[in-house]
């Protein structure tokens, strides 16, 4: 009902990805302490917005520390009691838009406070420590491409955020899009992830040292996340990205039991992820626009 805090709610993560402009309030309940974590930025005419910063897929409500041993009914009571308090303690804002962690299962108390919700999906593989079972759930296309890629590339862990960002950018431009953040942000985040031992950059290279694909996987509290990745559009037929992803799952299994592909509602990405036997896991995208605050600014 209420998830443990994810890596994206760590102070060091938000200091980097949100530029230090973030907020956390807590509610002390008899069953445990609940936290609301969000990022804040100024937008139109100095008005503030609560939002999801780059490289930060999930925020919102979680336990402040570990998950207590309580029943589901007790967890519902905690959510019902804590959410109104947590919302009242948010910084002043005119717009709220946050993706809640898939483990946050009951959003009705936010609805009662005037918030709206859209169901979206990430994709997850549970029980990744059993790699034989994980492999058996891959479809024939994934297995075929992974085996093909092993004949032309080698995947290794590298301290190369610049290569990762270059491949990510080329993938975005190939899709007619722009990267949503600068390379320096990814580099700064990677330096801290590496320092804390919270993830790896994996790069697939051929015998001429050409990078075919790369990705960043991070882990925390028994969950691992495929955070960002990319492929050279001219070398995509090598199957290297599938091999790189499989290697990421193998590495993640040493640190966690859940692998989250950090989802997408895009048809092409959805199709790629389902090659790995991952199942859709719903999460709540919660929004609210406070029109009364904006009318004050415009003198209405």
N, C-alpha and C positions, 0 to 999 in steps of 0.2 A: 504493500500500500504506500509506504514511504521509503524511498531509496536511501542507501548510505550516500554520503557526499562523494561526488565524482571528482576526478582530477580537475575538471573545468571550474570547480568551485574553490579550488585552492587559492590562497591569497597571492602566491607567487605567479600563478597562471594569469589571474586577472590583472595583476600589476603590469604584466607585459601586454596581454591582448586587449585590455580595456584602458591601457595607459594609466592605471591606478584609479580610474574613475568608476568605482564599484561600491556596492552597498550590501551589508549583511545585517539582518535583524534576527533576533532569536525569541523564542517563546518557551518558558520553563513550564513543562507539563509534568504531572505526577508520574507519567509513564516514560518521560525522557524529554530532552531538549530538541526542539525543531528549529530549523533555520530557513530563512528566505534569502537567496543570493541573487543579485542582479547587477548589471552594468548600467551606467547612467552617462548620457552625453547631451550636450546642448545642440539644438537644431534651429528651428525657425525663430528669429527674433529673440534669441536667448532662451526659448522654451526648452524644457528638458524632456528627454525620452528615455524610457527604460527599454533596453534592447539586447540583442544577442551579438556580442562582438565577434570579429573574425576568429576562426579556428576554435570556436567555443560552441559546440552544437547544443549543449543542454545546460540550463541553469534552473532557477526556481526553488521549490521546497524540497528539503531533505532533512534527515537527522543531522544534528550538528557533528556528531562523532559516529560511533558504531551503532548498528541496528539493535535495539533492545529486544529481549525475549518476551513479546507480548502477542496477544491474539489478534486476529484480523478485525474483530469488533472493537477492540481497544485501539487499534490503529485508526479506525474510522473516527472514533471519538477524538483522538489527537488531532486529526486533520480538521474536523469540524470546529474544535475549540481554538486551534492555533491560527488557521488561515485568516480570519478577520483581523486578528491582532497584527499579524505579519504584514498584511496589506495596509493597515492604518499607519504603520511605521515606515513605509516606503518614502523616499525623497519626493518632494513635489514634482509632478510630471504631467504632461498632457497626453502622452501616448505610452502604452505598455504593450510589448510584444516579445514573448519569451517562449522557447521550446522547453517544456518540462521533461525531465528524465523519464524513459519508458517505465521505470519502476514506480512512478507516481500515478496511481491507478484511479483516483477518485477526485474529479475536479468540481463536483457540484457546489462546494462552499465558495468557489470563485464565481460560479454562475449566480449564486445568491447575492453576490456583491456587485453584480452588473457586468461581469467579464464575459467575453465570448470565446468560443473554442472551435478549433478545426482539428480533426484527426489526421495525423500524418504518420508515415511509417519509416522506421529504420529497419535494417536487417541484421539478425543476430544468429550466431551459432553457439549453442549451449554445450557444455561438457567437452571443451576442446582438449582437455588433458588426455582423452582417449583419441589419439590421432588416427588410429586404424578405423574407428567408426566415422570420424570426420571425413577421411578420404573416401570411405565407402559411400558417403552421401553426395559426393561430387558427381555431376553428370558426365556423360561420355565426352562431351566437348571440352570440359575443363581438364579431365585426365589426359585426353589426347594432346591438348595444347601444352600442358605442363611437361609431358614426356618429350614433346618436340623441342620445347625451349631448352631442356637440359642438354641438348646436343649442340646448341649454338651460343648459350650465355651461361654465366656463372653469377649467382646472387651472393653478395657479401654485405656486411655491415660497414658503413663508411661515415666519416665525419665530413659530409659534403652537402650542406644545406643549399649551396648555390646550384649544384647539379639538380637537386630535387626541385628547386623553384623554377629552374630553366625548363625542365620537362613538364612541370605543372603548367607553366605559362604557355608553352607550345601546344599542350593539349587544349587549353582554354581558347587560344586564338584559332585553333583548328575547328573549334565548335562555334566560332563567331562571337566569342565572349572575351571579356577582359578579366585578368586576375583580380580578385576582390580585395587584395591587400598587397603591400610592397614586400619585396624579398627580404628587406632588413627585419621585418616583423617575424617572419619565419625563422630567420637566422638567430635572432635574439631568443625566441622561444626554444629553439633546438638547443642552444647553449645551456639553458637552464634545465631542460629535460635531460640532457646528457649528464650534467653535473649531479643531478639527483638520481640517476640510474632509472629513469622512468620511461625509457623508450629507445628505439633504434631507427636509424635511416638505413633502408635496404636498397641497394642499387644492382641492377642486372647489367652486366657488361659482356661484350663479345671478345673474341681473341685479339681484336685490334683496340681494345679498351673503349670502344664506343658505348655510351650508356643507352640502353634500350628503354628501361623503365626504372622508376624509383618510387618509394613511398616512405611515409613516416608512420610508425605505429607507437602508441603510448599505452601505458598500463597503470592501474591504481585500484585498490580495493576490489580485487578479484575480477576486474573488467579490463579488457583491452580494446582499443579503438584504432581503426584505420582512419587516420586524420586527414592526410593529403597525399596525393600521388599523381603521377603523370607518365606518359609514354611518348617517345619520339614518333610523330605521325608517319615518318618515312620508314620506321622499323617495326611497326605495330604487328606485322604478320609473323613475327618470330615467336609469339606466344609468351614473351617475357613477362608481361604484367601478371598473367595468371600464375606463373612460377614465382614471381616476387610476392604475390598475395599468399600463396601456399606457404612460402618461407616465413612470412609474417605471422601466419597462424601457428606454425611450428614454434617460432620464438616466443610468441605470446603465451603458448601453453605452459611455458616454464614459469609464468608469473600470474596467470589467471585461469579461470574456467569458462569465461564468456568472451567471445570475439564479436565486436560490434562494427559493422561496415559503415557506420555513421550515416547510413541511409540516403535515399534520394527518391524524389517523386518523379524523376525523369525516366521516361520509358527505356532509353538505351542503357542507362546506368543500372536500372532495376534488372534488366535482362542479364547484364554482365554478372551482377552479384548473385543472382539465383543459380548461376552455374555451380556455385560452391555449396549448394544445399542449405543456404541460409534461409531462415523463415522470417516473414514480416512481423515486426513488433510495433504496435501502435504507441504513439506518444501524443500528448496534448500540446498544440500550439495555442497559447492563450493570449488574447488581445483585449485592449480597451482604449478608447479615445475619449478623453475628458474635454468635451466641447466647451464646458463652462469656463475652464481655465484659459482656453484660447480666446474666448470672447472678451475676457478681461483685458488681454493684451491689445486686441483690436478695437477696444472701446465700445463694444456692443452692449 
